[in-house]
């Protein structure tokens, strides 16, 4: 076991669109002593996730309907549990960030007059959304990565963040596991977390595999979290993991379920939605309203609920593009005027869903072909999956966390509330990266350095690793992976779409015991969990153990937030149904959570209002010159 030392002014952790933009902006502002660190440079959500028409949400730049920064900020703010000052920052920077991406080669479509045209997305009434297809975020990553590489910024791959180092309650560096045995301590003045959301929290997830994030690591270091109760869930395929939104639903495929062995086929939607036109219309609407929404439990979200109930009962659910709902001909005459009009306007008249998908959006078929799945030959197994955490680390208008020197950008930052327009996460990641980089560029002075306090943190982590390797505990990757899978199943069972306060309390008790087991090298005996670390000596596997510890801490944080919300009378909202279902908490209230001396603490506050600033240009100009 070795310990390498490095030193930079600022490090960015994560190589997604937000991380690359933070590095690119820092370099453009003259901060050159920087480096990016990545667990897997080509992993992560930005590069590997997408949907039928992955959306970038920004200020409207086309058409005759007037739009403004304030109008966009108000839309973001009105989603509930969102700070108005953050909403204004994201709206104000949206055009700047969008046009930078376009200038770097992301081919957002323009009309004959050069306007960047747009379309409506969920939770928005304006045509602010744009797209370059199912891989919009990947194209963003590639363009920003190319700029970072040309600037000569180091990108250090295969490094797993295990601890944020602090000295006198301020960031002074980070500790990485390199491979399975060696470590690297990086001294720096600032850390920008661009590690994405906790994508492996649930068993049913549409995040790219291995997207753990760093929520637990940041909370242990002293950061706070916000809105961890607020998640988006939606129908997605299990293999490959992919959102089935937009065109996939608008062509109206057939839903059915089977038992675990593929037998006992049932058209389960017939029990919730009348067959024929009403069922076809509901499936079509699911394309517009892809995220599960408790407010739509009586219409398009009935589909999500029916799918979730089938999987909760142990059945498998499939989507078949070879057959129409009901198995016969599509009842064109029974469809709503909206459904018929949309399909007619798009020139879609195919007799089967796969024919209609070929007419409406052929690249949607090509995506599955690229992953070895032919929608014309067989069905897709699906589930209602976790897609995005609207919450995350609490940040201010410079994307600073509660721990000085630690910033969070992208999905690591909790800048969304209960509802958000589709695609706003891509804009938020770009805007937050710029705000963080600008704040760092204004600073002067040297890093605090790794002193006795941070040195003790390093030694504590190394001793933990050595104890695991030297003990009779099994820290093999296979055993840790089984524990991770069990934790994910438990989270889906109690803290996913359906949230039971009773089950959440039980799960918290189990998690606390399991965290204690990990910290003590697996020697603490818990009778109801026999398949754990004992009695199988092994060397190696430290990566999986740190993954398990991070996952359990993140789950503990989210379940603590959910239980607190429920105990205060929280009602079903967003994408989650609570049992018991309380009278509700005002949507202008924001929950924040922290971990201090081993104790979880929650507090509530009113959301910051939209700023009111009509200052004269000369005053703003003077303040800007002085600040920059």
Secondary structure as GFF3:
##gff-version 3
##sequence-region A 1 628
A	DSSP	beta_strand	3	7	.	.	.	ID=ss1
A	DSSP	beta_strand	10	13	.	.	.	ID=ss2
A	DSSP	alpha_helix	17	28	.	.	.	ID=ss3
A	DSSP	beta_strand	34	37	.	.	.	ID=ss4
A	DSSP	alpha_helix	45	48	.	.	.	ID=ss5
A	DSSP	beta_strand	56	57	.	.	.	ID=ss6
A	DSSP	alpha_helix	69	77	.	.	.	ID=ss7
A	DSSP	alpha_helix	84	103	.	.	.	ID=ss8
A	DSSP	beta_strand	129	130	.	.	.	ID=ss9
A	DSSP	alpha_helix	136	150	.	.	.	ID=ss10
A	DSSP	beta_strand	154	156	.	.	.	ID=ss11
A	DSSP	beta_strand	159	166	.	.	.	ID=ss12
A	DSSP	beta_strand	171	178	.	.	.	ID=ss13
A	DSSP	beta_strand	182	187	.	.	.	ID=ss14
A	DSSP	beta_strand	190	193	.	.	.	ID=ss15
A	DSSP	alpha_helix	215	221	.	.	.	ID=ss16
A	DSSP	beta_strand	224	226	.	.	.	ID=ss17
A	DSSP	beta_strand	231	237	.	.	.	ID=ss18
A	DSSP	beta_strand	242	243	.	.	.	ID=ss19
A	DSSP	alpha_helix	247	250	.	.	.	ID=ss20
A	DSSP	beta_strand	253	258	.	.	.	ID=ss21
A	DSSP	three_ten_helix	268	271	.	.	.	ID=ss22
A	DSSP	alpha_helix	277	288	.	.	.	ID=ss23
A	DSSP	three_ten_helix	294	296	.	.	.	ID=ss24
A	DSSP	alpha_helix	301	312	.	.	.	ID=ss25
A	DSSP	beta_strand	316	324	.	.	.	ID=ss26
A	DSSP	three_ten_helix	332	334	.	.	.	ID=ss27
A	DSSP	alpha_helix	337	345	.	.	.	ID=ss28
A	DSSP	alpha_helix	353	370	.	.	.	ID=ss29
A	DSSP	beta_strand	380	389	.	.	.	ID=ss30
A	DSSP	beta_strand	392	393	.	.	.	ID=ss31
A	DSSP	beta_strand	406	408	.	.	.	ID=ss32
A	DSSP	three_ten_helix	410	412	.	.	.	ID=ss33
A	DSSP	alpha_helix	424	442	.	.	.	ID=ss34
A	DSSP	alpha_helix	452	470	.	.	.	ID=ss35
A	DSSP	alpha_helix	477	495	.	.	.	ID=ss36
A	DSSP	beta_strand	498	500	.	.	.	ID=ss37
A	DSSP	alpha_helix	501	519	.	.	.	ID=ss38
A	DSSP	alpha_helix	542	567	.	.	.	ID=ss39
A	DSSP	beta_strand	577	579	.	.	.	ID=ss40
A	DSSP	beta_strand	589	596	.	.	.	ID=ss41
A	DSSP	beta_strand	599	606	.	.	.	ID=ss42
A	DSSP	alpha_helix	617	627	.	.	.	ID=ss43
###
